[in-house]
Amino acid sequence: MKTIKSILHYSITSIFLLLTVFGCAINPVTGQRELMFVSESQEMEMGKELYPNALWGDLGGGGEYKDEKLKAYLKDIVIRIHSISHRPNLPVRFAIQNSSIPNAWAIPGYVVITRGLLAALDSEAEFTFVMGHEMGHVSARHSAKQITRGMLQQIGLGAAGIALGGKEYSDIALRLGSIGSSLLLLKYSRDNELEADRLGILYMSKLGYNPENAVSAHRNLEKISQEYMKSLGKNAEDKGFFEDLLSTHPRTSVRIEEIQHIINEMQPFAVTGDGANKEKFQTAVAGLKNTNKIYLEYYDKAVRAFGKNDIDEADHLASNAIKADGSQPAFHAIKGFIRLKRKDYHEAEKYFNTALNLDKDYEPALRGIGAIRYYKGEYSEGIGYLKRSISIFPQDVSAHYFLGMSYYKMRMYKTAIPHLNLFAEVQPRHPEIHGILGICYENINDLYSAYEEYVMQIRVNPTNEMGRHAASRVAVLRLILEGSRIRRY
């Protein structure tokens, strides 16, 4: 039995090994040395991997809101913030996320604000504070610190596994290199948030904005958050709902008091003009604000109705959205998915193509056409659309499913497996996926993996056709595998 002494020896040895490999780094904001297991180049690589998945799949998804004139105006502000930040050497890319959820986020190399939050801000100064706050997280390497803590926790788990010796614990692997990008958008600590607020105020002040606009930015975020919750039928008493929704940066009235304290304590900078540049900002975002109202009034409600399988209501709302603004690819795409649900493939494809005419890289429309091709048995034609879809949104589970199933139908079993495996990880209770994977593995002569997938299929759904097929194959494969084990010995 492992002793406490051996556990400590393992942990200390592991930490020493990590310190030897990675060591400490200078915090760009404080100038102090800190334990850090993530290099700057690794931060950038993780940011690059996470960005498209966060833009399309995280906190409302939606991809990028396309308004080149507005983006150029706001990007110029972001570049100016970046130039006086603590890590101006890093590249930075700015985007407006096409989501009604009021949010903003930054990861190494990228800073993003949603359409919903941008529509709620009153001035250039408020926008500068919000962006400066998010970029402050990157400046202070808050994500890298979270990853470092995660790696240290994995060391502790590994030590526990060795000490306890049980299968449940000893199977835990120390995958230190793969903790990575999934931690980049975790909820920050109170201290992290306070530091990011301080940096946001510092950056906006250096650029000549009145820091009092940081307070109004927070108040506007609280206001739009409550309005968004109300649109979902939620309220402030629904504990944890919006805290989870905006887990990357929770806001409270206490935080506003803290911001005011930071402003009072900070050395004053010269204010340029009125310190807000409100009129120019309001003119620039006027079109987005009008479009945002249409999303809230029609599109978002259509998506929720579609999710509840109220197809007629979803169709009515989507039609109203298109009537109000026919320039949004999302409005046409939801009509396409409604027609797809009704198996009206011809009309569905027309709507998806309209979306792609507006934006050739609108990912849901590419996936939609790929799905149509699959349902029509035109597998090879659909593969190109689905591969383009995944190149834009690498973790689109539905696109991987249709691509994997297209390869499966074409008997390209080895090529199908990684796509179907990704789907099975997310939807392990799907009534047929494990049986399909079992067939794929059996056809490439990986009998052990086939056996495991067939067993899983029987656990999930033993009574459907795939479940019965799995049961028959398990009986055969068990004999083959037991026979091969006997021969090895």
N, C-alpha and C positions, 0 to 999 in steps of 0.2 A: 504493500500500500504506500502511495506517495505521501511524504510528510510535508508539513508547512515549510520546512527548510528547503525542500526540493522545489516546491512551488515558487518560493521567493527566488531561488537560484535561477529557475527557468525564466521568470519575469524579468529579473535584472539582466540576465544574459540577452534576452530578446531586445530590451530597451537599449542596452549597450550596442548591440548589433545595428539597430536603427540609427542611433546617434552616430555611429561610425560611418554608416552609408550616407545619411542625410544631414545630421548635425543641426546647428542653429542658423538663424538668419536674422538680418536686421529688419525690424519693422519700419516701413517707409514713412509712417506717420510719427511714431514716437522716437525713432532712432535707437531703440533698445533691442538687444539681442533676445530672440525668442526661440523656443523649441519648434522646429518646423520640418515636417517630413515631405513637403511638397515644393518642388522648385517652381520658379516663374514659368519656365517652358511647359511644365506639366499642368500648371494652372491654365495656361492658354489652350493647351490641347483638350483639357476637360471642358473648357468653355465652348470650344469649337464643336465638340461632340454633343453637348447638351443643347446648344442654341436652337437648332431647327425643331427638336422635339419639344422644347419649352414653348417656342413660338406657336407651334401648331397644336400641341397637346396639353399644355399646362395652364391651369387657371382660366379656362374659357377657350383656349386655343385660338383658332381663327386666322392664323397666318398674319401677314402684314397688311395693314390698311394702306391703300395706295392713293397718295396725293403728293405728287412729286414737288409741287411748289411749297406746300406746307412742310414737307419733310426737309427740304433744303433750308428753309428758314429756321426750323428747330434744330437741325443738325449743326448749323453754324453756332448756335448757343452752346450745344453740347461740346463742340470742339473747343470753344473758349473756356468752358469749365475744365475740360480735360487738360488744357495747356497750363493751368495753374494748380492742378491737382498734385498729389504726391507721387503719382506714377505716370507722368506724361510720356514716358518711353514706350508704354504699351499701345498697341493699335486699339481703336475703338470704333464700333459700328453702332449706329442709332437706328431704331425702328419704332413705328407706332403699331402695336399689336391690335388686330381687329377683334377686340373683345369688349363687351359692355361692362365687364367686371372692373371696378375702379382699382387699379393696381399699377405698380411700377416695379421693375427689378433690374438687377445688373449682375453679370457674371464676367469674369476676365475676358476682355475683348468686345463686350456688348453691353448696351444699356437700352432699356425698353420701357415705354409707357403705353398703357392701353388707351384705346379710343374713349372708353368710359371715364377714365380719370382725367384725360386731357380736356374733355368736354366740360369738366367741373371746375377747372382752374380759371382764375380771373385775369392773370397777368403773366408777363414774361418773368417777373421776379419769382412768382410762385412756381412756375415751371422750372426755373433755374434751381430753386431750393430742392424740389423733388428729385431732379436729376443729380444734383450735387450730393444729396443724401445717399442715393443708390450707388453712385460712383465712389462715395466715401467708403462703402463696404468693401469695394475692390481695392481702394487705396490702402486700407488698413488690413487687407488680406484676411478678412473674417471667414471667408469660405475655406481658405487654406488651413486656418486654425481649426475649423470644424472637422476637416478631413484628418488632421493630425490627431485630434481627440478620438475620432472614430478608430483610427489605427491603434491607438493605445488601448482602447476598449477591446479590440480584437485580440491584442496580446493577453489581456486579462481573461478573455474567454478561452483562449488556447491553453493558458495555465490551468484554468478550471477543468478543461477537458482531460489534461494529463493527470491531474490530481484525482478526479472522480472516476476516471477509467470507464465510465458507462458509455454505451454506444451513442446515446442521445447527445452526449457532450464530446466524446472523443472524435465524432465525425465532423465537428466544426473545424473548418480550415481557415488558416490565416491568409486570406487573399488580400494582402496589403496593397497590391497594385491595382486592385479592381474596385476599391471602395468608391473612389473617384467622383464622377460627375453627378451621381444621384444625391450627393450631399451638398452640392453647390447652392441649392435653393431651399435648404432647411430653415426652419424658424431660427432667427438670430436671438441671442441673449439680450437682456435688458441693457447691459453694458455696451454691447455691440451697437444697439439701436441709438443709445445716447451718444456714442462716439460718432456715428454716422450723421446724426442731427447736428452735432457740433461742426463736423466737416462741411455739411451742406450749407450751414450758416456762414462759415468761413469763406467758402468758395463764392457764394453769391455776394458777400460783402466786398471781397477783393475785386469783383467785376463791376462794382458800383451800384448794386441793388440795395434797397433798404431792407435790412434783415427782419424788420417787423412783418414782412410778407411771408416769412416762414410760418408765423402763427396763423395767418389767414389761410395758407395752404393746408395746414393741418385741419383747420375748421371746415374747409371745403371738402376735404377727404372724409371727415366724419359725416358731414351732411349727405354727400353722395352715397356713402356706404349705407346709411340708413334708408335712403330712397331706393337703392338697389335691393336691399333686404325686403323692403315693403313690396317691391314689384314681384318678388318670389313668394310673397305671403309669409315672410318671416318678420320677426321684430327683435328688439334688443334683449328681450327675455329669453330668446332661443340661445341659451348659453353655448358658447363654443362654435356656433355656426359660422359667423363671419371671422372669428379669430382663426379658424381652420382655413377659411377661404382666402384670407390674406395673411397666412402664417409667416410669410417672409418679412413682414414689417407691421405688427399690430400697433394701433394708435389708441391712445386714451386721453382723457382730459388731464391726467397727471403729466403725460408727456408734453402737453401744451404748456403747462406751468414750468416744466424743465427747460423747454425751449426759450421761454421768456427769460428765465434765469441765465441761460447761456448768452443771450443777446445783451442782457444788462452787464454781464461780466466781461464781454469781449471788447478788445480795443477797437474803437470806432474807425471805419474807413470812409473815405470821401464818397458821397452818394452822387451818382450821375443823373441829371434831369430830375424827374419825379421819383426815381428809384424803383419804378414798377414797370414802366413801358406798357401800360394796360391797353391803350387804344390800338397800338400796332398788333398786339397779341390777339385781341378780340376780333380784329379784322381778319387776321390770318386763320383763326380757328372757326370762323362763322359757318363755313360750309360743313366742317366736321360736326359741329354742334347740331346742325339741322339733320344731318345723316344719322347721328347718334339717336336722335328722337325717334326716327323711323325704325331703327334696330330695336329700341326698347318697346315701342308701341306694337310692332308687327312681327319682325323676324324672330326675336327672342321668344315671344309667345308661341310662334309657329313651331320652333324647335322643341319647346316644352310639350306642346300638344302632340307633336309627332312622337316624342318619347313616351307619351301616355297612350299611344296608338289611337288618338283621336284624329284620324287622317282627314276627315272633312273639315274640321276646324283649322288644322294645320294648312290645308290647301287654301282656305279662304284668307287666312292671315298672310300667307306667302304671296298671294295674288295682290293683296293690298300693299305689301312692301314693294313689289315690282312697279305697281301703279304710281307709288309715291316717289320712287327713285329706281329707274331701270339700269343704273350704272354699276350696281353692286353685284359681283359674281356670286356672293353668298345667297342672295335672294333667288337667283335662278337655280343654283345648286340644290337648295332645299326643295324647290318644285320638282327637280329631277329625282330626288330621293322619294318624294311622295308618289310620283308616277312609277318609279321602280317598285315601290311597295305594292302598288296596284298591278304590277306586271305589265304595264303599258310601256314596253321597252322603247318603242319608236319615239313616243313623246318624251320619255325620260332622257334619251340621248340628245334630243333637240335642246332641252334645257341645259344639259351639261355642256354641250357645244357652245351655247350662248355664253355660259360662264367662262369658258376657255377663250372665246373671242374677246372677252373683256380683260382676261388675265390668263395668258397661256400657261402659267404655272400654278393655277388655282388647284391645289392638291385634291380636295374632296371631289371635284369634277373628274379628274383623271381616274381616281379610284372608282367613281360611279360608272364611268364607261367601261373600265376593266371588269366590274361586276356584271354589267349588262352582257358583255362578251362571254363571260363564264356561264351565265344562265342560258344563253343562246347556244352554248356548245362550241363557240368560236374561240377556243382556248388560246391558240397561237396568236390571234389578233389581239386578245386582251392582255397578253403578257407585256407588251411594250408599254401600254398605259399604266399597268400596275408597277412596273419597274421604275417608270418616271415618277409615279406617286411616291414610292419608297425613297427615291433619291432626294425628294424634297422633304419628306417627313419619315425618317428612317424607322421610327417606332410605331407607325400606323398599323395596329394589330389587324384591322379588317383587310387592309391591302395585302398584308402578308398571308392572311388566310386565303383570299381569292387567288393570289399568285401560287401559293403552295398547292391549292386544290387544282389549279389549271395544270401544273406540272404533273400532279398525281393522275389526272384524267388522261394525260398524254403519256403515261407510264414512265415518266422521268423521275423515278422514285428518289434517287439520291439528291437531285436538285430540289425536290419538294420538301425534304425533311427539315432543313433549318427554318423555313418559313412556317411550316406546320408546328414545329416545336415551339417557336415563339408564341404562336397563338395558343397552344396547349398550356403554356406557362401562365398565361393571363386568364384563360377560360378552361380550367382543368375539369369542370363539370359538364363540358359540352357532350352531348349524347353520343357522338360518333368519333371525335377527333383521335382518341387513343387507339381505336380499332384501325382507323386509316393509317396512323403512324405504324401500327404493328404490321400492316400489309406492306408499307414502304420498306421497313427494316427487313422483313422476311424476303422481299424481292432483291435486296442487295446482300443477302446472306448474312446479315447481322442477327443471328437467331436469338441471342440472349436479350438484345434490346427489343426485338419483336415480342418475345415472351413477356417481358415486363410491361410493354404497352398493352398487350392483350389482357393481362391480368388487371391492369388499371381500367380498361374498358369494361370488364365484367363487374368491377366495383362500382363504376359510375352508372352503367345501364346494361344489365345482363339480359334484358327481355326483348330489346329491339333486334333488328336483323343483324346489326353490327355486333351486338353483344353475343348473339348466338354463334356468329362466325368466330368471334374471339374465343369462346368456350371450346369450340371444336379444335381450334389451332393450338390452344394451351395444352390440351391433352396430347396432341401429336408432338409438340415441341418439348414438352417435359420429358418424354421418352428419349428423344434425340439428345437433349442436353445431358440427361442422366447417363446415357450410353457413352457419350463422349467423355464425361468425367471419369467413368469407370475405366475406359481405355487409357486415359492419361496416367492413371495409377497402376 
